[in-house]
């Protein structure tokens, strides 16, 4: 990220509990264009390819130097000179800069969290000031700078001078980052869309103070930032100044914030902003779901079915969002940012992890609907068939932990057959998911559905979740259908028949928890307020079964 060192430095100082003596939060860094490195003005992180910025010691408004801007394109979207600054809610700021036109065929427009006033291009060979008074509605990071526009008579190249961008201050001294983090390390991975200049982020304390931020990113690029923060409660806020998020009309943007490989925040589709609140360390709570250690604190030291019962008590009170809300979850959190990374709907019954998918689904527009074959549409698959728990019964019917986007036709082929391992297939989907007669080693004789190896562990941990979340009533589901009778043993403790447990344990070992499953677990937590313990703690499986 363009402001990586600055953000990390601020975070570490906060973690060490030191006092920061630096310039005011809303001041423009190097607004007087006195600091240059490798021929470019420092802190001005966005210099579009349609302009060239060089140091001038001749045409100067104040100090010893100014910025000489050579505009070489009539494409106004490619002529920005920008940096990002933090502003505080309710505070009013007076922004201004001085512009010097040489020919009068280009005009400058002030950018302060959007496009503001223009210069007068016909005032040439003298300095003129552009200004704008800005009041911040929230604590956030904004872009400030200029964009250049051609006017009639532009011949493809013109020089404009810029100086004294206010409010400004000298640059703070640089401090080498620490070699290691002794508090809480965070990693932010941000992939931008086609309009990266609209994207920014903040990390705020529970008191509303911004301790790290980033903006002015490159288009269609992945940025990674490492931070180090003290124990406490924080909010990570992602912004889009245009209001259309970072996915998916103009690219496949996404963000992922992790702590010790546990997801704290992730997403892609939002409007103007999305806030994720979390707690780290000893300052209380369930850590916002970001670091689930304290979430399971009451289960510490337990094993066997006592552990399972305590996990049930921890996760049982989730907030059902209703079946119709599953579409929104799929749109927001069930996207392919892991394999082809094309942001299509991630369907575990058609996804080819190691090659190109035979087809892709577009979120929302490809929802089922009627279907006559594969690739027609996607629907909402109850991986634990709903007929097994009695049909459209809440909260099971809308529990996102066991509901996935899936090809409607393949879903119909799966029907309510148990998961299993197929020896002879009667149907095979384009990614290799199969329906057919079981392998002899399965110790079951009925028709089964076998997903591909890449997702077997995901489904196994879903079944362990269902056995735990619904421990209080799953013992009554055995006789609802022939297939539920084949899978469930009628108990609330062991829950599954021996052949099912043996298979689920194999799948759990074959396909360990990965980034996709971890991110989905966090998204499910944010959606309905509970977690899958076997994703957070895979070791719980062997401690119980």
Number of C-alpha atoms within 10 A of each C-alpha: 20 19 18 17 17 16 21 22 20 20 21 24 17 17 19 13 9 9 8 9 7 11 14 12 11 21 21 26 23 22 28 26 27 21 18 16 8 6 10 17 21 17 20 21 19 20 18 16 12 18 22 17 21 15 19 17 12 10 20 21 19 13 12 13 21 27 26 23 21 19 25 19 20 18 12 13 12 18 25 23 21 22 26 28 19 21 23 19 12 12 13 14 17 11 22 22 22 21 26 28 24 17 16 21 20 26 20 24 19 22 22 22 17 13 13 14 15 18 21 18 21 13 15 16 13 13 17 17 16 18 20 15 11 15 14 17 12 11 18 21 26 27 23 23 25 23 21 27 22 22 13 8 10 17 13 13 15 19 19 24 23 28 26 24 24 20 17 18 17 16 17 11 7 9 10 9 14 11 6 8 16 13 16 17 17 19 18 19 17 25 23 28 26 18 17 20 23 25 29 24 21 23 23 20 16 14 9 13 14 23 20 25 26 23 27 23 25 21 17 16 14 16 16 14 18 17 21 24 23 20 14 17 20 23 22 20 19 28 24 20 18 14 13 17 26 31 21 19 11 14 18 22 29 22 19 17 23 19 18 12 14 18 24 29 27 24 22 26 19 16 16 15 17 19 14 18 19 20 21 25 16 11 12 13 15 17 22 24 27 25 22 21 15 18 20 16 11 13 17 11 7 16 17 15 16 13 19 27 19 18 25 20 16 20 19 17 12 16 13 17 16 15 17 10 13 20 18 13 17 21 19 18 22 23 27 18 18 12 17 15 12 16 24 19 25 28 22 20 27 24 28 19 15 9 10 12 14 12 13 22 22 16 21 14 9 16 19 15 10 11 14 9 11 17 19 18 23 30 22 23 22 22 22 22 21 17 18 21 21 15 12 12 11 14 15 24 21 22 22 26 25 22 21 22 26 26 32 25 22 24 19 12 17 25 17 22 22 21 24 25 24 21 17 12 17 12 15 17 17 17 18 16 21 27 28 21 19 22 15 11 10 15 13 17 11 14 20 24 23 24 23 18 13 17 21 24 24 23 20 24 26 22 22 24 24 20 23 29 26 16 22 16 13 22 19 16 19 21 17 14 14 13 19 23 16 19 21 23 21 19 18 19 20 20 23 25 15 14 15 23 18 15 18 25 17 14 20 23 13 14 16 16 19 12 12 15 17 18 23 21 23 27 26 19 20 18 20 18 18 23 26 25 26 22 24 20 13 16 11 19 21 11 13 16 15
